[in-house]
Amino acid sequence: MQKATLIIQCPDQKGIVAVVSDFLYKHHGNILEIDQHVDQELGLFFMRACWELDSFGLDKSAIQEVFEQEIGLRFKMDFQLYFNDRKPRMAIFVSKLSHCLFDILSRYYAGQFEVEIPLIISNHRDLKRVVEAFRIPFHYIPMDKANKSAIEDKQIALLEENHVDFIVLARYMQILSGDFIKKYPNRIINIHHSFLPAFVGAKPYHAAYQRGVKIIGATAHYVTEELDAGPIIEQDVSRVRHHNTVADLVQMGQDIEKVVLSKAIKYHLEHKVHAIGNKTVIFY
Ligand SMILES: Nc1nc2c(c(=O)[nH]1)N[C@@H](CN(C=O)c1ccc(C(=O)N[C@@H](CCC(=O)O)C(=O)O)cc1)CN2
């Protein structure tokens, strides 16, 4: 079934839900999903609407302009339209750890993600065979801190050549520059192995063990220049017992990371995540 998804952000006022649903009804659209949220502090309105295209009265190519003229301009809307006949293109960055990569690839192989994976980039060779077993191009680009911008230029060139829409850092252990991130704003998803904002940075499980925590967790967030400080998309936790070792925490944590990251990817793929400043609205 051909579907369209409309994402709206605009100043809040009465009547928006009515005019949008009337627009879809007037043009014979059958609404499949619709959700909205008002951020009262910011006075902002958010909506996600998904409808069947098959019997819709407007041609796909005309919807943007007609909606803009009939509603968008009047309500000062920022809006985006997406159609499910084009799968988003996701690049994955990895280093040495394989658990998140395996989880993503197994879900991809099982058809859980409506996505294309044109390439996987790594600063280590360790996961080359895993990636190539899934018949996905693997690009080994070792990090050279003295030439970080040149390395990132190579990565960006590959991403642009492959028309990548968004990037997943699946335990990629290199800090991205602000210039890199500016090219993919709120389109780089990282899995951090702690329940942020606790234990940012490297080795959070070791820090958690030393702190004697009773809960550990994982956080999927959009990447910003400040490390592990971007808009949170999904989190989960697990209880820690007094007899758990660091190795136990790492194993328990990795199981949480996989589920949290896969949920974040799915929400992003379905256009359910809306970043507002450093927070998110998620239309589950
Ligand atoms: N600009 C950003 N880049 C990255 C983020 C981010 O939030 N903003 N998240 C990290 C992932 N990460 C924790 O989740 C993380 C990765 C790497 C490091 C780190 O200290 N790396 C060292 C090198 C380590 C190595 O070579 O093994 C470094 O870059 O100097 C901390 C946290 C991904 N990137």
The ligand as a Gaussian input file, in Angstrom:
#p B3LYP/6-31G(d) Opt

LIG

0 1
 N       30.539000      14.671000      18.453000
 C       30.166000      13.472000      18.945000
 N       30.785000      12.356000      18.525000
 C       30.408000      11.144000      19.030000
 C       29.405000      11.059000      20.015000
 C       28.750000      12.273000      20.418000
 O       27.802000      12.250000      21.247000
 N       29.154000      13.440000      19.866000
 N       29.100000       9.817000      20.597000
 C       30.216000       8.868000      20.497000
 C       30.088000       7.506000      21.100000
 N       30.720000       7.510000      22.405000
 C       29.908000       7.189000      23.455000
 O       28.774000       6.762000      23.248000
 C       32.096000       7.793000      22.581000
 C       32.994000       7.396000      21.594000
 C       34.356000       7.684000      21.746000
 C       34.830000       8.313000      22.873000
 C       36.280000       8.587000      22.977000
 O       36.763000       9.092000      23.972000
 N       36.996000       8.214000      21.908000
 C       38.473000       8.464000      21.822000
 C       39.163000       7.382000      20.993000
 C       38.852000       6.004000      21.565000
 C       39.458000       4.915000      20.656000
 O       40.162000       5.257000      19.685000
 O       39.200000       3.746000      20.961000
 C       38.664000       9.779000      21.063000
 O       37.860000      10.060000      20.114000
 O       39.650000      10.439000      21.368000
 C       33.932000       8.696000      23.870000
 C       32.569000       8.423000      23.726000
 C       30.598000       8.725000      19.033000
 N       31.025000      10.010000      18.584000

